[in-house]
Structure formats: structure tokens, C-alpha cells
């Protein structure tokens, strides 16, 4: 009887130990097929550092970076900066491309939770999912920080700390540059001139960019015919930007000289390609937003109709999101909003302003 009792007690203790296991001995990427969600930021991006042998598994810093369009240059650069910030702290960063898919995105969030991530930095593909995502993270006790596009409720109130660009002010900078270009080239009252603003009206961080562009341009060019100001809404990709711009350009053959700006770099480049296809690029002026693609336009032999772009640092957003996340992890009160400013660059100034980012 005593032997039986001892055996049963030993079995119970073993079961208890198994039930308390954190599962952190397994690699963080094993919970889901890597081919579905995980992508390397770039060929030359920092590699994930091996966890220090002397550190207990439970103390290992593992941060997931889950980005709505992880194949875009902006997010690749932002992810690389976030990865470096995490690795400088001795941790591991897992970069995930959600491929603009809500399903892939939720799968990635679930993976991070299942693998007991220390924290998540993220740009969500559909802001209407924000509450569900924040609830998932909160229930799992995992801090989350929004990058670029806020995690917000239906009224626009932020549900988690946010790091991104100073959207309206940056829009104003683009509008001002374009207005000065129009005045310097006698285009304000030219009947053949039209203004096209590329918009993303379903993304809260993009709406104020377009508003700033419109407000500042019309403020500085009050004589510009506002019936010749057009909008083309797209999803943030170059292809859809091209399609949206082409539709507007085709619908208005009376406009021979286009001024263009927009919500992100991809949309503006898409519009530039549309102008080239229509044979209207020689008299066009496109002002991008981000400069991470404009730098290549500036290098083109023979030039490009992209004449300028508002430059802001993906490094600042990427590293900044990790800094805010670490404040939460370390028990500090996080800053709820961190906004990065920009400066408009041209083919003559971008190398000096952007430094290594211009390469």
C-alpha cells in the first residue's frame, strides 16, 4: 500500500511539472508553417542572434514584427530597424509578412501568442480588426505596439501605443512644395493643369496626409480651379495606385499637365507609371511620400516625373516602436503617440538629407 501511494504521488508531481511548462524551449517559428507567414526582411538585414546560453529560456526576449505588407520597401526597412533594436538588447526578432490578408494577419498574431512572445510591434491590414487583436494580446498578457497604422476603436481612439509619421504636417509639406512648383512654373491658372491626390480613405493614418496636401495647396494657390482637383483611392500598392491613377487620367483628356501627390510612395510611383503610359510624364510633376522609392526615380537616366518626395525615416518608426514596447515590458508608462516628422527631398538634395538611406 505504501509503495502504491508513493508511486501515485510521483506520477502526480510529474504531471504537474508538465502542465506548468512554458514551451519556450521550442523555436518561436515552429507553431505555423514558415512559408505561410514568415519572411526575411532583406538579404542584407541583420540576422537573428542566437539566444545566450547562460540566459534562462523564460528570460529570452522574443519580439514579433507583424506587418500588413511585408514585401514593401517601407516595411522591410522598418522591420530591419526594429530587428536591430531588438538584437542590440540580446533578443530575437521574428519578421512576418501578413500579405495584406486579414486571415494571414490573425494567424500571425495567434502564432506570436502560442509561442509566448515577449511583445508585438505591428501594422494591421484592416483597422476594423483592432479591438479583436488588442483583446487577444491583452488576454495573453503580451504587450502590443502599433506602427504606422493605429490600433483604434470605431471612434478613432487608440487602443494601444502608436508610433508613426506626423501625417497631416507631412501632407502639408508636400502640398506646400507642389504649390510653390505650380507658382514657379506658371501653372496655377493654366487651363490644362490638374491636381491628382492619391488617397487611402480606409486607413486612418493616410487620411490626414491627403487632407494636409489638399489644404496647404489650396491655401497657397487660391486661384487654382478646384474643379480640376481629383482623387484616386487605392489600397497602398503600386499596382492599384497605377490602376486608380490611370482611370482618372483617362477620364480627363482635357488635362495635359498633371500635378500629383498622395498617401504613400507606392501610390505616387504607380501614378508616375500611369503618366508615362499615357505619354504625359514630360509635363507632369509627382511628389512622393516616403522617398524610399523616389531615390531610385531620382537616379534614372533622363530623369523622372517624380520631382520630389517627403522623406521620413523608416528607422525612426521601426526602432521607435521597439523602444515603446520595451518601456511596457519594463513596467514603464508608455508614450501613447510618437510622431516622426519629414523633409521634402529632390534629386539635388536627397543624398545629403537621406544619407545611407539614399543608397
Order of alpha helices (4+ residues) and beta strands (2+ residues): alpha-alpha-beta-alpha-beta-alpha-beta-alpha-beta-beta-alpha-beta-alpha-beta-alpha-beta-alpha-beta-alpha-beta-alpha-beta-beta-alpha
